[in-house]
Amino acid sequence: MNIQINRETLLKPLTSVTSIVEKRHTLPILSNLLLEVKQNKIYLTATDLEMQISLSVDSATAGDLSTTISAKKLLDICRSLPDNSEINLTTNDSRVTLRAGKSRFNLQTLPAADYPIMTKTSGLSTGIVMGQRQLKDLLKQVEFAMAQQDIRYYLNGLLFEISGNQLNIVGTDGHRLSFTSTELKQNYEKQNVILPRKTVVELIKLLDDSEEDVQIELTNNQANFTFNNLKLISKVIDGKFPDYNRVIPMGHQNSFTTDRVGVLLAMQRASILSNEKYRGIRMVLSSNNLKLISTNGDQEEAEEELEINYTGDTLDIGFNVTYLIDVLNNTNSEQATFSFADASSSCLITLPNNINYKYVVMPMRI
């Protein structure tokens, strides 16, 4: 069978699906992607058994075909070809020959019948629709607070919680917590799932900055996202997410609002001399004044002083400066509000232009 396709038409979808393919896998077929041709469309599918991405591309090719081919090799070949090359794929038993101009590549294939396809689970599901940009922005507001490889596996992902007409998304690593929320167009039964870290990272990459819809379908053990010509199926993390309502403080009476970029730059400068392991910084608050002080094991010290509008208690609290820099880097508000209770309490960061966003950082002893 013969497939003809333009390099540009193939390259973007190929890049999208290949990003989840593991480099070294115990199952050789998982290094491959499933290539199918049916009804004048080419379908590309990749999976790591936890998540699956499928994409369709229009093609003038008639006939049916199913095979699997090395994802990385096919992508590397397509990337290396000149722009607008016409690619010709010919299948023959356990081989695929790819031709473009005067280039020819002979690639091995594995049977499509052996490819472990993930299917949508049946049963009760909740379906919501929202704009791609909106979902992407919500995910970006919280994803940096997820744990990376925590033994508490349920922290290595984001809580997706539908409650009435609210969608709440929460990430925490046990030291800080990021919460965001948006209003949905209708009311739903309460449902929550924990989306794995890798799924969240892929979604942020794949979603467009557009108003085009993304359809989200949640079941007890799966989350499905459909947008553009793409379908993403992901397993969800089986576990109980911490009760975030107990972590988000109410009534922190000592607060100030300041220029987000100004305080971010001051923290970045002060962090240069912080202890490399603990990354501690002291926030010293007094009347209309904020000092940021860091020291390290070499007895070096950095101090930044900012004028702020503050009339609360005098406070001296230590925090991991990376956690503060993260939130200031990942939000786009002009101003940020910092709220405290006392010298041993958490810091609550909110944004004047977004009442649905809250970020909590636990204090540290310095």
N, C-alpha and C positions, 0 to 999 in steps of 0.2 A: 504493500500500500504506500501511496505517495502523499505527503502533506507539504503544502507550500504556504509559507507565512513570512511576513515582513519582520525583520529583527526588532524594530521599535514596538510592534504590536505584541511581540512575545516577551520582550525584556522586562517590562514593568510587572506584569502578572507573575512571571517566573521569579523575580526578585522577592515579591510579596510572599509567595508560598514557600520559597526555599529558606526563608529566615528562621523557620522553626525546626528545620532538619538538623538533627544532632550530628556532629562531626564523626564521633566514634560511637557505634552502637553495637550491642551484642547481636541484634538481628540485622544482617546485611541489607535486607529489603527496606529497612527504615532510612537508609541513606539515599534511597531512590524516591522519585515522585511518580505518582500514577498519571499516565498520559492516556486520555481517552478521546476518541473522535466519534461524535454521533450528531446527526441532524445539523450538519454544517457548523458545528461548534467544536472547539478544542477545550477539553476540561483538564485542568491541572490540579492535583490533590497531593498534599503533604501531611504527614502526621508524625507525632512522637509518642503516640498512644495516650497522651494526656489531652492533647489538643489537635485539631485538624483544621486546615485551611483549604478550601476549594475555590477555584476561580474558573470562569468560562471566558473564552475569547472567540469572537466570530471568525469563521474561516470559510473559504470557498471549497474546502475539501469535502467530497462526498464519500459515503461509505462509513463503516464502523471499524474501530480499532481500540484495543486495550493492551497496554504494556507498561512496564516500569523501567525507569532510566535514572542513572546517577544525577541527583539534583545539582550537586556542586559542579560536576563536570559540564553539564548542559549550560548552567548559568555562566561559568567561566568562558566557555566557547562563545556564547552569545555576546558577552561583554567585550570579548576581544575582537569581534568582527567589526568591519567598518560600518558607519551609520547607514541606515536604510538598505542594508544587505537583504537580498531575498534568500530565505532559508528553505532548503528542500530536505525533508526527512523521508527516508525510505526504510520500511521495516522488512526484515527478512529473518525468519526463525528467531534465534535468540540474539539478534543484532539489530542496531539502528545505524544507518549511514546518514550523516548530516553533511550536506553540501552547501556552500555559499561561495559564489564566484569561483576562484580556483582552489578554494580550501575544501578538504574532505576529511571527515572524522568518522571512525568506525567505533561505535560504543556497544558495550554489552548490555543486555536487558535481563530482567527476571520476570517470571510469569505474573500477570496482573491478578490472577486467581489467588495468589498467595499474599496479596497486599491487605494489611489489616485495616479495613475501612471502619470508621466510627459512624454509627447511625444515630439519628435523633431518638431519644427515648420517648416512649409513649407515656400516657398518664397525665395527671393534672399539671397544667403549666400556666404561667402568667406571662402575657405578652404586652409589651409597651413599645411605643414608637416615639423617637425624638430626633432632633437634628444631629448630624454627625459632629459638627463643631461643638455643640453644647455638651455632648457626651465626652468628647476629647478634652475639653476644658475642665470638666468635673474630675475626670481621671487624673489630669495633670496636677490639680490642686491637692490631691491626697496621696498619689502613688509614692512620692519620695519618703513618706513616713512608714511604709511597709517594712517589715523585717526582711533580712536577706536570706539567712540560712539558720533560722532560729530552731532550736529543738522543739519549741512550742509551734508545731507546723502550721496551726491555724492563724498564726501571725504573719506567715509568708504569703499574704494575699490581701485583698480588699473585701470588706463587707459590703455587699449590695443588698440594701434593705428597702423593700416596698411596703409602705404603711399608709393605707388610705390613699390620699392623692399626693403623697410625698415619696420621692426616691432619695434615700440617704446613702452616701458612700463614705466609708470610714477606713482609715489605715492607721495601724499602730505597731511599734516595735517594743512596747513596754516602757520606753523612756519618754516618748512623745506620741501625740495622737493628732491626726488631721481629720476634720469632719466637714463635709459639704452636703448640701441638700438642694433639691429643686422640686418645683411643683409640677405634677403630672396633669394631663388634661381630664382624667377621670379618676374615680375611686377604685381601689383594688383590694382584694383580700391580702392580709399581711403575709409576706414571704421574704425570706432572706437566704442568700447563698454567699459562700466565700470564694471569690474568683482568684485562682492562683496567680502568683507574681508574673510568670512568663506570659500568661494570657493578657494581663493588664498592659505589659510592656509592648506586646504585639499590637494590641488594639490601638494604643496611642500612635504607633507607627503607621498603621493601616487606615485609620479614619481620616477623612478629608476635612479641610477647614471650610466646609460648605454647609448650607442649610438642608442639603439632601438628607432624606430619612435614613435612620438605622433602626431595624426591627430587632427587638431584644425579647428572647423567650427564655424564661427561667423555669426549670423543674427542680425536683429535690436533689438530683445528682448531676445536673448538666446546665450549661448556659449556652444559648445559641445567639449569634449576632449575624444579621444579613444586611449587607449594604453594597452599593455599586453592583458588580457582578460577583461578589464574594460571599462565601458562607464560612463562618468560623464556629466550630463546635468545641466546647471545652468541658472537661470534667470539672467539678467543683471540689473544694477541700472539705472533707468530712470532719467537722469539729465544731466546738461552741466558741464563738467569738466573744471577747470580753464585753461586759456591759458598759458601753461607752458613756451612757448617761451619768454613771457614777464618777467618771473621770473628768467630765467637763464641769468646771466649777461655776457656781452661781454666786453673785454678790461679792466679787473681788472689788473692794471699794477704793483701792489705791491704783489710779490709772492715769495714763497720759497718751496723747495722740501725737505722732510726729511724722515727718517726711520719711517714707519707706526707704528711698534710695540713700538718703543722708545717713540714717542709722545703719543700713546695710554696709555702706563703704567704711564707716567707723568700726564696725564689728570685724570686717575683713582685715583692716589694718591691725587692730588689736590682736586678732587671732594669730598673727605672724609669730608672736613671741609666747604663745600659749604652749603648755605641755603637749608634745606631739601625741601622746597616748590618750590623755584624759580630755584634752581640748577645753579646759575650764576657763571661764571668764567671769569676773565679778561685775554685777550691775549695782552701782551705788547710787541710790536715789536720795536727793535732798530737795529743798525748795527750788523749783524751776531749774534743776540741774541733774544731769545724768552723767556719771563717770563709768567708763568701761575699762577694767583693769585686768591685765593678764600677766602671769609670771611663768617661768619654767625652771627646770632643774639646774640651769646655769646661773641662777639668780638674775636673769634678765627680766626687764619689766616694760610693758607697754601701757600707756594710759591715753584714753580719748575722752574728751569732755564735750558734751552737747548741751546747748540751752534748750529747755523744754518747758511746756506749760504744765507745771506739776505743783500741787499744793497738799499732797497726801503725807503719810508718815515717812520718816527717814528709814530707808531700807538698804540692806547690804546682802545680796543674794547671788549665789553661784549657779551657773548653767553651763552645759556643753554648748560652746559657741557654734559648732557645726549645725546643731538643731535649729538655732535661731537664724543662721545664714540661709539654711535650706528653705525655710518658709518665706523669707523675704525675697529670695531668688525666684521662687515658684509662684508668686502672686503678682498681679499687675496693677494693684491699687496704688494710687499716689501716696496715700497715708496708711499708717498701721497704728492700731491701738494696743498698748501693753497694759495688762491689769494684774494686780497682785493682791494677796490678803495680808501676809506677814512674811518674815524672813525665812520661813521654812515651807512656804506654800508653793504651789505650781505657778507658772506664768501662763496667762491666757492671752493669746494674740487674736484680735479680730480686725476686720476691714470695714471702715466706715461706708464703703460703696457696695458691700456685699453682706447683708445681714445673715445669710445662710452659711457663712464660713466661720469655723472656729479651729484654733490650733492650741494645743496644750503641751507645755514642756515641764517635766519634773525637775526640781532643783537638784544641785549636787554640792557636796561639801568641798570647799576649797581651802 
